[in-house]
Amino acid sequence: MEERKSKLEARAYLKEGAEQAERGEFVKDYSIDKIIEELD
């Protein structure tokens, strides 16, 4: 159940990032590698 929660949170985070990119809003020093490290 905890793993499912982590995956759902990761998807929500990535969706938010995609929506920001579509609007031309980019986060400085954003890295998918950082997300992966946090999930491990």
PyMOL commands that set and color helices and strands:
alter all, ss='L'
color gray80, all
select helices_A, chain A and resi 2-22+32-39
alter helices_A, ss='H'
color red, helices_A
deselect
rebuild
show_as cartoon
